[in-house]
Amino acid sequence: MKEISKGLILPRSETADEFHIVLKMPIGYNIGIAAEKIRDVKIFGRKEAHYKIPEKDFPYDPKKPNVKLLGTGGTIASRLDYRTGAVIPAFSPGELYGSVPELADICNLDTEKLYGVFSENMGPEQWIGLAEAIGREIEKGVQGIVIGHGTDTMHHTAAILSFMVQDSPVPIVMVGSQRSSDRPSSDAALNLIHSVTTAAISDIAEVMVCMFGPTSDMYGLLHRGTRVRKMHSSYRSTFRTIGDIPIATVSRDKVTPIRDDYKRRRFDNDVKVNAVFDDRVAIVYYYPNMKPDMIDSLIDNGYKGIVIAGTGLGHVNKPLYPALKRAKEKGVAVYMTVQTLWGYVQMYVYDTGEI
């Protein structure tokens, strides 16, 4: 039996795949249809669509700080076109001003889209390019940097940039959204406001992740780039500082430190960018009865480092000992961490930790 659907075919979004189409139904809902299941298409008419947010000139105020927003993929802000159901991305200063006009009260904003990839596709090429772009902007004299990034691997990029961009004189703030801008519960606009506020006025000159603190929109948290981790697949308050406390809270108009051991903002353009990365490092999650051939294969394939997530205080079974000893003899750096996320390694409590 044939199933017939009638509606308006929407333009494919920037990040959509080519395996389905989205149809706007007469009742107002959108449906996705797998392209391979489509047997026939009848065209009853066409409409010219202008899927673009009306731009307004972002006002320049010489008294306000200059902030640069670097994009890596996706959209930190957008607007829903209620006529079609399409979500229109916003990225240029004019588009962002049209979507989040509060930004003009904070700073002079400039934007640059470096990449257009899903966060899981971020890799050494993007990390190196991002670090170099940050260095260039700091040398130009920008007062703060915001990086729009997908949330799934944002904590990985934050950690990497913490080592690639050293002794920054200005805040470097990573931000994303758990809920898209077409949803009433979206956190996109407020996260953007919080991150731009941090970049513009904060004296914390480190790589940070800025996302919701509680599940409500009371405030955001600033997490140190080397301590943060995404902890829930869909909560807006998904990011947490592991084994420590966040650096600060942030609201629409102020940043409130909750610790004082952070690097302070400086008023120079000096920064050291060490944009190198060796991807021959593996993380191995230990499980009971793990076989040594997993370690041996990494050694044989030329890996230079192995990080083992061990049980308890940092343990693996005895059959792995010869392979780990071989790794050490081959000059492979082997590190132990814990699976529990919170807590620390202490390998001298039990004899299973003394390899």
Wavefront OBJ file of the C-alpha trace (Angstrom):
o trace
v 0.000 0.000 0.000
v 1.387 3.390 -0.995
v 1.701 6.089 1.623
v 1.245 9.600 0.260
v 2.582 12.676 2.041
v 1.904 16.208 0.865
v 3.662 19.308 2.054
v 6.432 21.823 1.516
v 9.956 20.445 1.078
v 12.281 22.456 3.295
v 15.847 23.349 2.307
v 18.423 21.005 3.811
v 20.208 22.531 6.783
v 23.969 22.947 6.876
v 24.545 19.944 9.134
v 21.835 17.613 7.780
v 22.678 14.417 5.923
v 21.673 13.665 2.343
v 19.665 10.559 3.163
v 16.336 12.181 4.000
v 14.138 15.158 3.251
v 12.094 17.258 5.665
v 8.489 17.953 4.740
v 6.390 20.767 6.247
v 2.881 19.329 6.580
v -0.284 21.430 6.075
v -1.112 20.963 9.778
v 2.151 22.704 10.722
v 4.326 19.776 11.803
v 7.543 18.707 10.104
v 8.303 15.090 9.210
v 11.444 13.417 7.944
v 11.225 10.943 5.052
v 14.034 8.563 4.124
v 15.101 9.303 0.549
v 15.395 5.599 -0.303
v 11.680 5.107 0.405
v 10.536 7.823 -2.004
v 9.119 6.280 -5.202
v 7.600 9.320 -6.896
v 7.451 13.099 -6.469
v 4.780 15.393 -7.882
v 5.459 19.126 -7.895
v 2.429 21.382 -7.477
v 4.307 24.668 -7.190
v 7.372 26.422 -5.889
v 8.085 29.144 -3.367
v 11.177 31.279 -3.227
v 12.607 31.094 0.265
v 14.963 33.529 1.930
v 16.342 31.645 4.906
v 18.346 34.373 6.513
v 17.946 36.360 9.675
v 17.556 40.082 8.945
v 20.843 41.687 9.834
v 21.283 44.830 11.852
v 24.560 46.674 12.040
v 26.244 45.684 15.271
v 26.755 49.023 17.049
v 30.348 49.978 17.757
v 31.198 51.698 21.011
v 34.852 52.702 21.538
v 34.318 52.449 25.291
v 33.394 48.748 25.112
v 35.894 45.847 24.879
v 36.438 43.998 21.605
v 35.532 40.286 21.627
v 36.136 37.755 18.852
v 33.796 34.793 18.362
v 35.393 31.840 16.535
v 33.044 29.185 15.159
v 33.915 25.521 14.685
v 30.543 24.128 13.604
v 26.852 24.131 14.344
v 25.128 27.265 15.575
v 25.279 28.900 18.959
v 22.265 31.023 18.044
v 19.459 30.790 15.511
v 15.882 31.785 14.906
v 12.851 29.690 14.046
v 10.962 30.574 10.860
v 7.402 29.838 11.952
v 6.122 29.878 8.355
v 8.205 26.863 7.393
v 9.518 25.387 10.632
v 13.086 25.877 9.410
v 15.737 26.881 11.934
v 17.787 29.751 10.487
v 21.380 29.881 11.770
v 22.859 33.109 13.080
v 26.583 33.714 13.110
v 27.639 37.036 11.624
v 27.717 40.020 14.028
v 24.593 41.427 12.381
v 22.732 38.126 12.604
v 23.720 37.619 16.223
v 22.622 41.151 17.037
v 19.268 40.387 15.438
v 18.931 37.193 17.480
v 20.553 38.215 20.773
v 20.503 42.032 20.932
v 21.800 41.986 24.529
v 25.290 41.298 23.123
v 25.588 44.918 22.012
v 25.319 46.016 25.654
v 28.390 43.966 26.509
v 31.032 44.452 23.826
v 31.988 45.100 20.225
v 31.646 41.659 18.646
v 33.397 40.286 15.582
v 32.985 36.730 14.284
v 34.895 34.266 12.131
v 33.767 30.811 11.099
v 36.826 28.574 11.078
v 35.124 25.212 10.543
v 31.733 23.669 9.964
v 31.990 20.214 11.520
v 30.181 18.201 14.162
v 32.153 18.162 17.385
v 32.954 14.454 17.093
v 34.817 15.290 13.877
v 37.121 17.783 15.558
v 40.677 16.499 15.306
v 44.324 17.610 15.197
v 43.818 19.730 12.064
v 41.009 21.722 13.677
v 42.692 21.964 17.084
v 45.903 23.306 15.572
v 44.045 25.762 13.334
v 41.940 26.957 16.250
v 44.980 27.503 18.485
v 46.751 29.455 15.751
v 43.655 31.606 15.154
v 43.461 32.385 18.882
v 47.102 33.435 18.834
v 46.537 35.772 15.895
v 43.554 37.444 17.556
v 45.414 37.978 20.822
v 48.331 39.542 18.949
v 45.847 41.926 17.279
v 44.796 43.143 20.727
v 41.381 41.561 21.248
v 40.149 41.711 24.875
v 38.550 38.267 24.922
v 37.805 35.214 22.792
v 34.684 33.053 22.604
v 34.686 29.699 20.799
v 31.412 28.204 19.611
v 31.660 24.417 19.790
v 29.439 21.341 19.891
v 29.021 20.081 23.434
v 29.846 16.391 22.892
v 33.626 16.898 22.669
v 33.927 20.453 23.963
v 35.799 19.259 27.058
v 38.393 17.513 24.863
v 39.050 20.690 22.873
v 39.164 22.759 26.068
v 41.872 20.511 27.515
v 43.884 20.520 24.288
v 43.737 24.310 23.933
v 44.851 24.673 27.555
v 48.190 23.185 26.503
v 48.416 24.632 22.988
v 47.698 28.241 24.061
v 49.920 29.054 27.002
v 49.985 32.164 29.196
v 47.095 33.883 27.454
v 46.605 37.490 28.594
v 42.835 37.318 27.960
v 39.916 34.965 28.699
v 39.340 32.135 26.197
v 35.780 30.880 26.655
v 34.277 27.808 25.022
v 30.500 27.686 24.729
v 27.768 25.577 23.178
v 24.147 24.682 23.731
v 22.372 21.518 24.813
v 19.016 22.590 23.384
v 18.620 24.168 19.955
v 17.259 27.679 19.592
v 13.925 26.499 18.205
v 13.033 24.913 21.562
v 11.465 26.887 24.428
v 13.996 25.344 26.813
v 16.990 26.422 24.722
v 20.093 27.451 26.624
v 21.820 28.879 23.527
v 21.174 32.607 23.957
v 21.930 32.727 27.678
v 25.092 30.644 27.290
v 26.206 33.061 24.587
v 25.483 36.080 26.786
v 27.371 34.499 29.699
v 30.387 33.572 27.579
v 30.630 36.982 25.905
v 30.310 38.678 29.312
v 33.172 36.522 30.600
v 35.368 37.279 27.579
v 34.654 41.002 27.816
v 34.919 41.828 31.530
v 36.383 38.861 33.426
v 39.940 38.986 34.752
v 40.282 35.191 34.421
v 42.818 34.636 31.639
v 42.473 30.899 31.085
v 40.779 28.437 28.741
v 37.317 27.832 30.210
v 34.022 26.144 29.396
v 30.932 28.292 30.056
v 27.615 26.453 30.386
v 24.584 26.320 32.703
v 25.258 25.861 36.417
v 21.927 24.532 37.754
v 19.173 23.104 35.571
v 17.457 26.501 35.729
v 18.802 29.656 34.086
v 19.955 31.274 37.347
v 23.652 31.435 36.433
v 26.395 29.826 34.410
v 29.578 28.172 35.614
v 33.115 28.696 34.355
v 35.048 25.430 34.362
v 38.812 25.141 33.970
v 39.645 23.583 30.608
v 41.700 20.744 32.077
v 39.132 19.791 34.737
v 35.791 19.808 32.950
v 33.707 16.956 31.582
v 30.283 16.495 30.015
v 28.282 14.367 32.451
v 24.816 13.966 30.925
v 23.648 13.493 27.348
v 20.789 15.992 27.458
v 20.684 18.028 30.705
v 21.386 21.716 30.204
v 23.573 21.622 33.333
v 25.661 18.784 31.962
v 29.203 20.166 32.454
v 30.941 19.650 35.769
v 34.391 20.305 37.188
v 35.888 16.946 38.183
v 37.791 16.576 41.454
v 37.680 20.296 42.215
v 35.365 23.312 42.139
v 34.673 25.626 39.162
v 36.556 28.879 38.768
v 33.561 31.221 38.883
v 29.873 31.826 38.353
v 28.651 34.169 35.650
v 25.402 36.069 35.230
v 24.227 38.520 32.586
v 26.308 41.371 33.959
v 29.030 40.037 36.251
v 31.545 37.277 36.862
v 31.975 36.121 40.462
v 35.088 34.023 41.215
v 34.630 31.203 43.708
v 38.353 30.499 43.911
v 41.364 32.780 43.604
v 44.100 30.543 42.154
v 43.488 31.457 38.529
v 45.655 33.304 36.019
v 44.805 36.989 35.856
v 44.132 39.093 32.779
v 47.109 41.059 31.524
v 47.168 44.114 29.319
v 49.671 42.939 26.732
v 49.503 40.911 23.524
v 52.045 38.262 24.491
v 50.977 34.634 24.131
v 52.792 31.381 23.446
v 51.055 29.096 20.950
v 52.489 25.580 20.859
v 50.160 24.087 18.254
v 51.497 20.553 17.967
v 49.686 17.284 18.499
v 50.690 13.622 18.312
v 47.650 11.396 17.890
v 49.542 8.171 18.645
v 48.103 8.065 22.154
v 45.287 5.740 23.239
v 42.935 5.573 26.200
v 42.294 1.985 27.306
v 39.344 1.302 29.602
v 40.246 -1.732 31.696
v 37.621 -4.424 32.281
v 37.854 -7.781 34.090
v 39.668 -10.482 32.123
v 41.116 -8.026 29.613
v 43.661 -9.728 27.370
v 47.213 -8.406 26.898
v 46.913 -8.421 23.099
v 45.094 -5.062 23.310
v 48.211 -3.482 24.799
v 50.502 -5.404 22.460
v 48.615 -4.163 19.389
v 49.124 -0.543 20.440
v 52.849 -1.137 20.899
v 53.132 -2.884 17.538
v 51.280 -0.045 15.793
v 53.735 2.566 16.995
v 51.724 4.267 19.722
v 53.791 6.579 21.906
v 51.485 6.772 24.905
v 48.842 4.666 26.646
v 46.467 5.955 29.312
v 44.771 3.161 31.266
v 41.516 3.789 33.132
v 41.978 1.213 35.875
v 39.644 -0.084 38.556
v 39.565 1.245 42.113
v 42.700 3.216 42.897
v 44.298 2.256 39.582
v 44.450 -1.490 39.026
v 44.600 -4.012 36.177
v 44.827 -7.790 36.179
v 48.151 -9.663 36.319
v 47.980 -11.078 32.753
v 48.496 -7.494 31.522
v 51.761 -7.056 33.421
v 54.098 -8.529 30.748
v 52.518 -6.372 28.022
v 52.831 -3.233 30.153
v 56.456 -4.100 30.942
v 57.092 -4.531 27.209
v 55.525 -1.129 26.553
v 57.896 0.456 29.041
v 60.900 -1.272 27.444
v 59.802 0.036 24.018
v 59.727 3.599 25.320
v 55.946 3.919 25.400
v 54.705 6.299 28.102
v 52.093 4.479 30.234
v 49.838 6.400 32.624
v 47.158 5.202 35.011
v 43.909 6.992 35.835
v 40.710 5.894 37.549
v 37.350 4.871 36.087
v 35.407 6.495 38.906
v 36.028 10.080 37.612
v 36.106 11.427 41.154
v 39.041 10.360 43.296
v 42.725 9.819 42.697
v 45.175 7.110 41.707
v 47.104 5.426 44.511
v 48.774 2.297 43.192
v 50.683 1.352 46.332
v 47.756 0.417 48.552
v 47.291 -3.056 47.044
v 49.864 -5.316 45.434
v 47.835 -5.364 42.190
v 48.905 -1.767 41.696
v 52.610 -2.518 41.954
v 53.506 -3.508 38.425
l 1 2 3 4 5 6 7 8 9 10 11 12 13 14 15 16 17 18 19 20 21 22 23 24 25 26 27 28 29 30 31 32 33 34 35 36 37 38 39 40 41 42 43 44 45 46 47 48 49 50 51 52 53 54 55 56 57 58 59 60 61 62 63 64 65 66 67 68 69 70 71 72 73 74 75 76 77 78 79 80 81 82 83 84 85 86 87 88 89 90 91 92 93 94 95 96 97 98 99 100 101 102 103 104 105 106 107 108 109 110 111 112 113 114 115 116 117 118 119 120 121 122 123 124 125 126 127 128 129 130 131 132 133 134 135 136 137 138 139 140 141 142 143 144 145 146 147 148 149 150 151 152 153 154 155 156 157 158 159 160 161 162 163 164 165 166 167 168 169 170 171 172 173 174 175 176 177 178 179 180 181 182 183 184 185 186 187 188 189 190 191 192 193 194 195 196 197 198 199 200 201 202 203 204 205 206 207 208 209 210 211 212 213 214 215 216 217 218 219 220 221 222 223 224 225 226 227 228 229 230 231 232 233 234 235 236 237 238 239 240 241 242 243 244 245 246 247 248 249 250 251 252 253 254 255 256 257 258 259 260 261 262 263 264 265 266 267 268 269 270 271 272 273 274 275 276 277 278 279 280 281 282 283 284 285 286 287 288 289 290 291 292 293 294 295 296 297 298 299 300 301 302 303 304 305 306 307 308 309 310 311 312 313 314 315 316 317 318 319 320 321 322 323 324 325 326 327 328 329 330 331 332 333 334 335 336 337 338 339 340 341 342 343 344 345 346 347 348 349 350 351 352 353 354 355
